[in-house]
Amino acid sequence: MDDAFRRQWAVQLAKERADQARAWSPTYDEPDEPERRPLERSRWLGLQVRSLLALVAVAEEGSFVQAARRLGYSRSTISHQIAQLESAIGESLVVRGSGSRSVTVTPAGNVVVAHGRAVLKVLENAEAQLAELARRERFKGTGPSRGLFPATQ
């Protein structure tokens, strides 16, 4: 599969998921509901990408210890990242089982994990596009009409 196609597919998938999330969210037309806050004052702006990464890893691994091992962090760092995320969002995202080995993701956590994966994929695609751009810039000008051997007329 072509890298450009993959990037476009991932971007389209992220857009579709965002549209689905917007369609799912409750309307704020009722007088009892609070007004929507502008994005620049949103509680989401306080979260860190590595907190999303930690949550996704915990969800995939099912354990703080395994997630920490996978990401190269300590277990307490992973726990702290999850706690910061829960505080920023205002929802419990995981249920810590008996002992430190068992973790279950809450329904709210599943929503955040899905969107976290989309955010991480978008950032991964941006990194790949920047690397491709840098590669093109490095090799720009090295063709037959430029560089060390200019074409003769």
C-alpha positions in Angstrom: 0.0 0.0 0.0 1.3 3.4 -1.0 2.4 5.7 1.9 0.6 8.7 0.4 -2.6 6.6 0.2 -2.2 5.5 3.8 -1.8 9.1 5.0 -4.8 10.2 3.1 -6.8 7.2 4.4 -5.8 8.0 8.0 -6.7 11.7 7.6 -10.1 10.8 6.1 -10.7 8.2 8.9 -9.8 10.8 11.5 -12.2 13.4 9.9 -15.0 10.8 9.8 -14.5 9.9 13.5 -14.5 13.6 14.4 -17.7 14.1 12.5 -19.2 11.1 14.2 -18.2 12.4 17.6 -19.7 15.8 16.8 -22.9 14.2 15.6 -23.1 12.1 18.8 -22.5 15.0 21.2 -25.7 16.4 22.8 -27.2 19.6 21.4 -27.0 22.7 23.5 -30.3 24.3 22.3 -32.2 23.5 25.4 -32.2 26.3 28.0 -31.1 24.0 30.8 -27.8 23.1 29.0 -24.7 25.3 29.4 -23.4 27.2 26.5 -20.6 25.7 24.5 -17.2 27.1 25.4 -14.9 28.3 22.6 -12.2 25.8 21.9 -9.5 28.2 23.2 -11.1 27.9 26.7 -11.7 24.2 26.4 -10.5 21.8 29.2 -8.9 19.7 26.5 -6.1 22.2 25.8 -4.5 21.4 29.2 -3.8 17.8 28.3 -0.5 16.5 27.1 0.0 14.1 24.1 2.1 11.8 26.3 -0.9 11.4 28.6 -3.0 10.2 25.6 -0.2 7.9 24.7 -0.1 6.5 28.2 -3.8 5.9 28.2 -3.7 4.2 24.8 -0.8 2.0 26.0 -2.6 1.1 29.3 -5.7 0.2 27.3 -3.8 -2.0 24.9 -1.6 -3.6 27.5 -4.2 -3.9 30.2 -1.6 -3.0 32.8 0.2 0.0 34.1 3.4 -2.1 34.5 3.3 -3.4 30.9 2.4 0.1 29.5 5.3 1.6 31.4 7.7 -1.1 30.2 6.5 -0.6 26.6 6.9 3.2 26.7 10.1 3.2 28.8 8.5 5.1 31.7 8.1 4.1 35.4 4.8 2.7 36.5 4.2 5.8 38.7 4.8 8.1 35.7 2.1 6.2 33.7 -0.2 6.4 36.7 0.5 10.2 37.1 -0.2 10.8 33.3 -3.5 8.9 33.6 -4.5 10.9 36.7 -3.6 14.2 34.9 -5.8 13.2 32.0 -8.7 12.2 34.2 -8.4 15.5 36.0 -8.3 17.6 32.8 -11.3 15.7 31.3 -13.2 15.4 34.5 -14.0 11.7 34.0 -12.7 8.4 35.3 -11.0 6.7 32.4 -9.7 3.5 34.0 -10.7 1.2 36.9 -7.6 0.0 38.7 -8.1 -3.7 39.7 -6.8 -5.4 42.7 -3.1 -5.2 42.6 -1.2 -3.2 40.1 -1.6 -5.6 37.2 -5.2 -5.4 36.3 -6.7 -2.3 34.6 -10.1 -1.9 32.9 -10.9 1.0 30.7 -14.3 2.7 31.5 -16.8 3.6 28.7 -15.5 7.2 28.9 -12.0 5.9 28.7 -12.9 3.9 25.5 -14.1 7.2 23.9 -10.9 9.0 24.9 -8.7 6.0 23.8 -10.4 6.0 20.3 -9.8 9.7 19.9 -6.4 9.5 21.4 -5.4 6.9 18.8 -6.7 9.2 16.1 -4.7 12.2 17.5 -1.6 10.0 17.7 -2.1 8.8 14.1 -2.5 12.4 12.9 0.8 13.3 14.6 2.5 10.2 13.1 1.3 11.2 9.7 2.6 14.8 10.2 6.0 13.4 11.2 6.1 11.2 8.1 5.1 14.0 5.8 7.8 16.3 7.3 10.4 13.5 6.8 9.3 13.1 3.2 9.5 16.9 2.7 13.0 16.9 4.2 14.0 14.0 1.9 12.7 15.8 -1.2 14.5 19.0 -0.2 17.8 17.1 0.3 17.6 15.6 -3.1 16.2 18.7 -4.9 18.7 20.0 -7.3 20.7 16.8 -7.8 19.1 15.9 -11.1 20.9 16.1 -14.5 20.1 19.8 -15.0 21.3 20.9 -11.6 24.0 20.1 -9.1 27.5 19.0 -9.9 26.8 18.2 -13.6 24.7 20.9 -15.2 23.1 20.0 -18.5 24.8 21.6 -21.6 22.8 23.5 -24.1 
